[in-house]
Amino acid sequence: MGRRLRIALLSYRSKPHGGGQGVYVRALSRELTALGHSVEVFSGQPYPELDEGVPLTPVPSLDLYREPDPFRTPRPSEFRDWIDVAEWAAMCTAGFPEPLTFTLRAARLLLPRASEFDVVHDNQSLGYGLLRLLRAGVPTVATVHHPVAIDRRLELAAAPTLRRRLTLHRWYGFTAMQARVAPRLDAVTTVSENSRRDIETHLGVPASGVEVIPVGIDPGVFTPPPAGQPRDADSIVVTTSADVPLKGLVHLLEAVAKLRTERPVRLTVVGTARPGGPAEAALDRLGLRDAVRFTGPLPEADLVRLLQTATVAAIPSLYEGFSLPAVEAMACGTPLVTTDAGALPEVVGTQAGLRVRAGDVDELTAGLRLVLEKPSLQEQLGRAGRRRVLASYTWRSTAERTADWYTEVLARKGAQC
């Protein structure tokens, strides 16, 4: 290992379970610390669960989107400064202010402590506050899992009314800020070749200047079921961090409805249906209330047990910049049926899952049917998935490559000064 680095790891929200940002922050900080580096996490709400030896510096917001009362009205006593007022005003006008307001608060905390860190590593916020750090000479880099402009495009395409489209334009207004900030950072990393191309297209960062460092899992935690433990027949699992068109959940529900005419399949959704959202409407339209269970966010141990007992894991997404749920399923030896969207072909390969066209319900239904009907195919796909994870997708490998990237960026920045 090279020199010991002092790292400030930033995340504007770090949901501990059921959200990729919280998983990324926890795992990367743990593994970098295990490699001998010093990591301090700066996060807004919801705060992450961190491992022993990794300090958390809370960067509290007004927490306007917290469960169970999102879009809440704060008490007057909760307003502390102009950033809080700006955050509240943006929400009241249908904007999403957190990437901006988090980085403004984080910069305010970090600037007096700049000498304590070798590098500041932002996780996807790409807010204007990072420019304050850059102007002060603080080495500042970012992970972009995928450009949020893609979420914006897909949600707009699915919007049923003009009013909804106008609201989405306002909500995703922060993507223009991200496109201005990303090219000015000292360096950017992402999780797949597909995301690297999309970052060039949507954020204006040349693909040649974006480092690809895949994320992963702990193969000692995500493991296949014990020998002799059967999987639950006709059980499908899907992990979706948000009930939005991007995740393709409605297409999966339609496929499950078709399969239910042939066999008693059951679907477990690791996530939550948004009240009045597309998934909830589809449940009633398709008569699936008794066949689909939403677990909400799950602790890691419960997620592992669920993956170990499912017959098949589905990834019906219309886009994925990486897909940690696919890697988690492969690590547990659970066969996959995925779409061909985004980075999924790159992550899953050709041996660990069946691939169908994104948005094609008939193909998704046929792929799930084939895996459900053939135990030999289940075993074949599951073994291939586990091998692929061990070869390519572990958090220790992610941390080692990230630390090497920091060193290269700092050397390049030092040479330019």
Secondary structure, DSSP 8 states (H G I E B T S, - for coil): --S--EEEEEES---SSS-HHHHHHHHHHHHHHHTT-EEEEEE-SS-----TT--EEE-----TT-TTSTT----GGG--SHHHHHHHHHHHTT---HHHHHHHHHHHHHGGGGGG-SEEEEES---THHHHHHHTT--EEEE-SS-THHHHHHHHHH--SHHHHHHHHHHTTHHHHHHHHGGGSSEEEES-HHHHHHHHHHH---GGGEEE----B-TTTS----TT----TTEEEEE-SS-SGGG-HHHHHHHHHHHTTTS--EEEEES---TTSHHHHHHHHHT-TTTEEE--S--HHHHHHHHHH-SEEEE--S--SS-HHHHHHHHTT--EEEES-TTHHHHHTTTSEEEE-TT-HHHHHHHHHHHHH-HHHHHHHHHHHHHHHHHH-BHHHHHHHHHHHHHHHHHHHHHH-
